[in-house]
Amino acid sequence: MGIGVSVFLMAVGAILTFAVEASADGININTVGIILMAAGALGLLASLVFLSSGTPWAARRGAVVREEEVL
């Protein structure tokens, strides 16, 4: 899930939670909105964690430098 999808889920969840006054039988729209906001927040956090693992300093952590003998 990318950053855009995560923000979209959070926006749709906020709309369902705070702006929709409709009711449906067997489903609570406010709860669905909260679940969508939570899923979007977790997706955004996961996207940012995986995005930060591609930084140059993270790639150099496991680098091995060999010294050669000079005669």
Sequence and secondary structure as in RCSB ss.txt:
>XXXX:A:sequence
MGIGVSVFLMAVGAILTFAVEASADGININTVGIILMAAGALGLLASLVFLSSGTPWAARRGAVVREEEVL
>XXXX:A:secstr
  HHHHHHHHHHHHHHHHT    BTTB HHHHHHHHHHHHHHHHHHHHHHHHTTSHHHHTTT         
